[in-house]
Amino acid sequence: MNGRRASAHKMIARWGGVGQLVRAGISRPATMARMDYTPKERASLAIDAETRIRISAVGVTLAPDHEQDVIVFGGKTFKMLMPPSGPSTEATIFAFWDVPVVGLTLG
């Protein structure tokens, strides 16, 4: 694990916990944290995101997909509004992913 990925994972684990990426009924555990937007960030959003989820890339073997996955974290289910993005050392090696989300009402 490179230094940037390890540092990101440590920060995400400290402020969050383990959640699930769920695709086609199959849950994959991932370390994640809910990160509220700052007022400045919120003013520049072109979408109506409730909040964002930061997902550690450590231990995730299949990258999150906004069209196929939902996130279950902190007792809530979230829909991803856009493809996850984040800092990477190469095009496919991410330190973490940030994804804007909205809560889903299930039932």
C-alpha positions as CSV (number, residue, x, y, z in Angstrom):
1,M,0.0,0.0,0.0
2,N,1.5,3.4,-1.0
3,G,1.8,6.2,1.5
4,R,-1.0,8.3,0.1
5,R,-3.4,5.4,0.1
6,A,-2.4,4.4,3.7
7,S,-2.9,8.0,5.0
8,A,-6.3,8.4,3.3
9,H,-7.4,5.0,4.7
10,K,-6.3,6.0,8.2
11,M,-8.2,9.3,8.0
12,I,-11.4,7.7,6.6
13,A,-11.3,4.9,9.2
14,R,-10.9,7.5,12.0
15,W,-13.9,9.6,10.9
16,G,-16.1,6.8,9.6
17,G,-16.4,3.1,9.8
18,V,-17.3,0.0,7.7
19,G,-20.1,0.3,5.3
20,Q,-21.3,-1.8,2.3
21,L,-21.2,-1.3,-1.4
22,V,-24.2,-3.4,-2.7
23,R,-24.5,-4.6,-6.2
24,A,-27.1,-7.0,-7.4
25,G,-27.8,-8.1,-3.9
26,I,-24.2,-8.8,-3.0
27,S,-22.6,-6.7,-0.3
28,R,-18.9,-5.8,-0.3
29,P,-17.5,-4.2,2.8
30,A,-15.6,-1.0,2.5
31,T,-14.2,1.6,4.9
32,M,-16.0,4.9,4.4
33,A,-17.0,8.2,6.0
34,R,-19.8,10.7,5.4
35,M,-18.2,14.1,4.5
36,D,-20.6,17.1,4.5
37,Y,-19.9,19.7,1.9
38,T,-18.6,23.1,3.0
39,P,-20.9,26.1,2.2
40,K,-18.4,27.1,-0.5
41,E,-18.5,23.6,-2.1
42,R,-22.2,23.4,-1.8
43,A,-22.6,26.7,-3.7
44,S,-20.6,25.3,-6.6
45,L,-22.4,22.0,-6.9
46,A,-24.3,21.5,-10.2
47,I,-26.3,18.7,-8.7
48,D,-28.6,18.4,-5.6
49,A,-26.4,16.1,-3.5
50,E,-27.4,15.6,0.2
51,T,-23.8,14.8,1.2
52,R,-20.8,12.9,0.0
53,I,-19.3,9.6,1.0
54,R,-15.5,9.1,0.9
55,I,-14.6,5.5,0.3
56,S,-11.1,4.1,1.1
57,A,-9.6,2.1,-1.8
58,V,-7.9,-0.2,0.7
59,G,-9.5,-3.7,0.5
60,V,-11.9,-2.8,-2.3
61,T,-11.3,-5.1,-5.2
62,L,-14.1,-3.9,-7.4
63,A,-14.3,-0.1,-7.8
64,P,-17.6,1.6,-6.9
65,D,-20.0,2.1,-9.9
66,H,-22.7,4.8,-9.6
67,E,-25.0,3.0,-11.9
68,Q,-24.8,-0.5,-10.3
69,D,-24.0,0.1,-6.6
70,V,-25.8,1.6,-3.7
71,I,-24.0,2.5,-0.4
72,V,-25.2,1.3,3.0
73,F,-23.6,3.3,5.8
74,G,-24.6,4.5,9.2
75,G,-28.0,2.8,9.0
76,K,-28.9,4.6,5.8
77,T,-28.9,3.6,2.1
78,F,-27.5,6.1,-0.4
79,K,-27.7,6.4,-4.1
80,M,-24.6,7.7,-6.0
81,L,-25.4,10.6,-8.2
82,M,-22.2,10.7,-10.3
83,P,-19.2,8.4,-11.0
84,P,-16.8,8.3,-8.0
85,S,-13.8,10.5,-8.3
86,G,-10.6,11.0,-6.3
87,P,-6.9,11.4,-6.3
88,S,-5.0,8.6,-8.1
89,T,-1.4,7.8,-8.7
90,E,-2.3,6.3,-12.1
91,A,-5.5,6.2,-14.0
92,T,-6.7,3.1,-12.1
93,I,-5.0,3.2,-8.7
94,F,-7.0,5.5,-6.4
95,A,-6.1,6.6,-2.9
96,F,-9.8,7.0,-2.2
97,W,-13.1,7.8,-4.0
98,D,-15.5,10.7,-3.3
99,V,-19.0,10.3,-4.4
100,P,-22.0,12.7,-4.1
101,V,-25.0,10.9,-2.7
102,V,-28.7,11.2,-1.7
103,G,-30.5,9.1,0.9
104,L,-33.0,6.5,-0.4
105,T,-36.3,5.6,1.2
106,L,-36.7,1.9,1.0
107,G,-40.0,0.2,1.5
